[in-house]
Amino acid sequence: MNHLTGALSFLLFAVNVGHAAGRFLPPEAFPSAVLGTNRTVRIWLPPSYEILPEARYAVLYLHDGQNVFSSAGPNIAFGWGNWEVDLTVERLVRENRMREVILVAIDNTPKRYQEYRGRTAPLTEEARKSTRQAVVDPGDNSAYDRYAQFLTTELKPAIDRRFRTLTDPAHTGVLGSSMGGICSFALAWDHPEVFGLAASMSGAYQIEQRCFLETVLKPHAGRPKPVRLYFDCGIQSGTSGDDGRANTERVVFELRRVGWQADVNLRYFLDEHPLTPVQLEPLKLADDKFKEAQINQHNELYWRLRVWRPLEFLFPAR
């Protein structure tokens, strides 16, 4: 093959991949000895996976798996719609703004709060009296520990055996929002040997009397862990919240104190502009959602619009 023919072949291949869509595998009930039950897992393969038999791919694990893919439809998540992560990945890859990745989404369960909250500590009597929240199983880390063990010792090894993955932490990420946001950060903090990339969108760092911030981050006197981290939040979450802004900024402050560097291994984005009626009009939301979206950035609509930011930061184009 001469140079001209080779160049034309490569160009044709690039055009074909650029216009191709990724492929969803049928949702599967993944059996887990650690969890003592099956967990629904949804897998999306990038457009080139079937075309490049020698290629290997980074992997992004996503919490709240029933909400993240376009296949979930527009009415999921209390009417806010899905995240369209697969469509955003395809667009960013076409625009050469990120590399192709395999997406693995794990459904949540009624144990979502306990599994996602990260490691907690028992509440003092004073804290118990002062908290306004109903604290579930205070200080019991068993559900989170089992979920972390399921991901690290069962699901990830199975994905690595079954697919052509890049298995090292630098190519293994975890992403979530709200409770899934704190879970993603906690998993990378506790298991940097597995997850070298993590994204927390509108993370719920207020839970458990800010336990993760107060008892994990603030006392940490060591060096930065080998983890690349993304955080974001809005400025409104209804009439009484800031979408976690104050606590997220405290988390980012502590990470900078430890030694993480902005735009090197740490990125924080503040969404200071809730959508206006003019911006919301093309989205065809229900009337109640149309009004709420102007004052509440803690929902799948805003995460869908922002998810390109962590994808681009964690998986930059080669």
N, C-alpha and C positions, 0 to 999 in steps of 0.2 A: 504494500500500500504506500503510495507516494504521500508527500506532506500535504498536498492540496486535497487529495481524497480523504486523508485522515482528518483534516480540519473540517471538511464538509460533513463527514460522518459524526464527528463530535458535536458540530453545530446542530445537526438534525436530531441527535440524541437529546441535547439540551432543550431544544424547542419542544420535543415530545414530552419530556419530563415536566417542563415548565407549564404545560397545559393539562397535564394529567392530574387526577385526583387521588388522594390516598384511599386506603381500603380499610373498612371496618370488618373485624372478625365478629362472628356471632357472640353476644354476651355469654359468658360461661360461669358456672358455679364452681369456683375454685375450692377444692377440699383443703381444710386446714386442721391439722392435729392440734396446733397451738390454740386456735380459737374454739375448737371443738364443734365446728360447723362449717358450712360452705359460705364463701363470700363472693358476691357477684363482681366480676372483673370484666372490663371492656377495653379492648385493644384496637389501636389504630396504627396501621403501617403506612409509612410515607410513600409518595408516588414512585420513587426509584427502587423500592425494596425488591420488587420482582424483576426489575430490569438489570440491576447491578448485583449479580450473585456473589461477588467477592466483597462488597461493601459492608462495613459495620457501622452501627448507629448508636448515638447517645440515646438515653431513655429518660423520659420524664414521667414520674408517678404523680397522679392527681387524686386528691380527696374529693368526697361528694361526687363520686363518679357518675351517678345518674343525671347530673346537671351539666356536665362540661362539654359534651359533644353535640354537634348540630343534629345528630340522629335523634336526640331527645325531643326535638320539636320545639315550637315557639311558646307553648303554654306551661312548661315545666316550672318548678320553683315558685309556686304561688302566683303564677302569671307573669313573672319577670322574664322568663325565657331562659334558654341554655347559654353557655359561655361561647359556643362556636369556636372552641380552641383549635379544632382540626382545620377549619376554614382559615383562621388567622395564621396558623403555621404554614399552610399552603401559600397564602399571600406573601408572607414575609420571606419564604424561601424563593418564590418567583422574583421578588424584588432584591434578592441577595442581601437580606438583612439578618438572616439567621440560617443555621444549618438544618438539614433534615433530622428529625428525631422520631423515635417510636414513642407513642403515647399509651400509657397504661393507667386507666381510671378505675378506682376502687370505690364501690358503692358504700354509702354510710348505712348505719343501722340505728335502732333505738338507743344503742349505747354510744352514740356519736359524741356526746359531751364527755363522758368518761374516757373514751378512747383518744380523743383529740386534744385534751387539755394539757398534755405534757405532765411532767412530774410535779406533784403538789406536796404540801406539808400540812399536818394537822393544824386546825385553827386553834388559837388560844381562846380562852373563855371571853376575853375582852373583844377579840375580833369577831367571835361568833355572835356576840350581842350587838355589835355595831354594824354588821353586814346587812344590807337590804336585800341581798339575793338569797335564794334557797340553794344552799351548797349541798351537792349530792356526793355522798360517800367521801367526806373530807379526809384528805391524807391517804386515801386508798389509790395506789398507783397500778393496781393489778391490770385493769383494763387497758391503760396506755402501754404498759410493759408488754402485754400480750399482742397488742396491735403492732408495736414496734418489732417484736420478735417475728410475727407473721410476715411483715414486709421484708425484713432483713434475712431471715433464715429459710423462708418458704417461697414467698412470691418472687422476690428478685432472683434467687438461684434458678427457679423454674423458667422465668422469662429469659435469663441468660443462656440456659440450655436449649431452649426452643427457638430462639431468634438470634440473628447475627448482631449481637450488641457489643458496644464498648463497655466493658464491665467495671472499669476503675471509677473511683469516686468523682474524678474530674469530669466524667461524662454521665453521671447519674444524678438526676435532680428530683425534687419533690416540691409540689406547689399546692396551695390551698388558700381559701378566704375565710375570714372570721375565725371560727374555731379551727378550721382547716389551716388557717394562716399560722396560728400559734403552734399547731401540731407540726407543720412543715419545719419551722425554725427549731422546735424542740428535737425533732428527729435528727436533723443535721447536727445540732449541738451535741446530742448524746451519741450519735453514730457517724462521725465524720469519716470513718473508715469505709462507710457505705455511700452516704449522700454528701457529695462535695458541692452541691448546688441546692439552694433552697429559696423559695419565694413565698412571702407572707403578704397577702392582700387584705387590707382592713382587719388586721389581726386583733383577736379579742384578748388583749393583754391585761384587761381590767379584771378578769375572772380570778376567783380564789384569792381575793385581796392582793391582786397583782403579784401572785406568788412567784411566777417565773422571773419577773423583773427583780423582785426584792431578794429572793433567796438563791437564785442561780446566777443572774448577770452581775448584780452589784457586788457580791463578794468575790467575783472571779478576778484573780490576780495573775493569771498565767498569760501566755502569749496568745495571739489570735489562732483560732483553729483553721485548718486548711479547707475552708468552706467559703464559697462565693455566695453572698446574700443580697436579696432584693426585698425591700419593704415599700408599701404605699398605703395611703388612706385618703379619705376625703375630709371635708370640714363640717359635714352635716350628716347625722343619721336620725332623721326625724326632728321633733321639736325639742328634744332634751339631750342630744348627744353630738359629739364631734367626729364620729366615725373612728374613734380610737386615736385621734391625732396626738393628744397629749402623751398617752402612754407609748405610742409608737415612736414618738420623738425621744422619749426617755430611753427606750431600747436602743435606738440608733446612737444616742449620746454615749451610752455605756459601751457599745461596740467600738466606737471611735476612741474612747478612753483606753480600751484594751489594745487597740492598734489596727483595727480594720481601717482601710483607706477608701475614701469616697471615689467612686467610679473606677476603682481598681478591683477590690473584692467586696465592695459594699455600694449599694445604690438605694436612695430613698427618694420617692416621688410623692409630693403633696398635690392632690387634685383640688385646687382652690376654686373651681368654677362648676358648681352644679348646673345641669343642663337647663336652658331656658325653654319656654314654650315653643319658640321658633325652631330650636334644635330638636325638640322632642316630637314635633308634628309628624315628620316622615316615619317615625318608629311605630305609629299606629297602636299605641298602648291603650288599654282599657281606661275609662275615665278616671277611676280611682287611682290607677297606677300613674296616669299622666300628671295628676296633681302631686302625688307623693314623690315622684321622681325629681321634682323641683326642690325638695327639701330633704331628701334621703338618698345618700350615696352608698348605703350599705345594702347592696342587692346585686343580683346577677346582671342586671343591665349595665351598671357601672363597671363591674368586673369584666364583662364581655368587652367593653370599650377600652379598658386599661390593660388587658392581659398581654397585648403585644409588647409592653414595656419589659416585664420580666423575661419573656421569651427571647427578646432581642439581647438582653443583658446576659442571661445565663448561657445562651447557645449562639454566640455571635457567628456570623458567616466566616468560613475559613479564609 
